[in-house]
Amino acid sequence: MRALYAVFGIGLLLDLGAVANAQSGSGSGTAASSAALPKDIDPQSLNRLPLLKRDDLDEAGKRLYNQLAGGPDKAVPPTGPVSLSLYSTPVGEAMELMNHHLRYEGVVKPRDYEVAILVVAREFDQPYEWSGHEIGAHKAMVPEQVIDAIRYNKDTTGLSGRDTLIITFTRALFHQRHQVDSDLFAKTLATFGKQGTFELEAIIGDYALTAVLLNANDQHLPPGRTQSLPVK
């Protein structure tokens, strides 16, 4: 379970709950029904690529599957970035390795990690990524005021200096020239240090990649995942 949680964060645990709900016939019904899905969306993966099962993979793919699932007798979530990563074993392994380090061995605190991810999810209007990491932010004790400032693209008035810095730094990479100016970089360096600043950048890039994969494949929310992100 640790390996599974490490790959793409708290949302995977929600996906496992959705699998259990689907098997038991329960669930909130917040995801689109099969009848309502676009024609190019697979009813199991809820995205544009069909669900890969362990038996579909070569030996290297099976090893990755076992690592992501936590064992050969367990299943990866049918939806989301973990399921998608099985389409390229080298890419999936690299993503797992980086994400594991950033979450468990890196120097960026869990609450700062979740704040940065929420900004990325909002910048990409990515509801699947947002829905998982909004829960992660609550678990990491990120104030609701911070979450709502990101959710509704508000300015950072009234937020702590640390949250303001993370939000401003992350937004800067997606706006205008996609650059961080010298003063903002110096403030980030003074707060997070050299390794922390680099790893914050890596977190932003990691979850930008995840958002691209989810958006390109039009990932829909599984049962039990609530749409709480305003999208265009």
JOKA-V502719 format. One record per backbone hydrogen bond with DSSP energy under -0.5 kcal/mol. CO is the residue of the C=O (numbers start at 1). NH is the residue of the N-H. Records with the same first field share a line. If there is no record, write none. Layout:
BEGIN
CO->NH / NH
END
This chain:
BEGIN
1->5
2->6
3->7
4->8
5->9
9->12
10->13 / 14
11->15
12->16
13->17
14->18
15->19
16->20
17->21
18->22
19->23
20->24
21->25 / 26
33->36 / 37
34->37
38->41
40->42
42->46
46->220
47->42
53->56
54->57
58->62
59->63
60->64
61->65
62->66
63->67
64->68
65->69
66->70 / 71
71->74
80->84
81->85
82->86
83->86
84->87
85->88 / 92
88->92
89->93
90->94
91->95
92->96
93->97
94->98
95->99
96->100
97->101
98->102
99->103
100->104 / 105
101->105 / 106
109->113
110->114
111->115
112->116
113->117
114->118
115->119
116->120
117->121
118->122
119->123
120->124
121->126
122->125
125->127
126->130
127->131
128->132
129->133
130->134
131->135
132->136
133->137
134->138
135->139
136->140
137->142
138->141
143->146 / 147
144->148
145->149
146->150
147->151
148->152
149->154
150->153
156->159
160->164
161->165
162->166
163->167
164->168
165->169
166->170
167->171
168->172
169->173
170->173
171->174 / 175
172->179
175->178
179->181
181->185
182->186
183->187
184->188
185->189
186->190
187->191
188->192
189->193
192->196
193->197
194->198
195->199
196->200
197->201
198->202
199->203
200->204
201->205
202->206
203->207
204->208
205->209
206->210
207->211
208->212
209->213
210->214
211->215
212->216
213->217
214->219
215->218
217->48
222->225
224->226
226->228
228->230
END
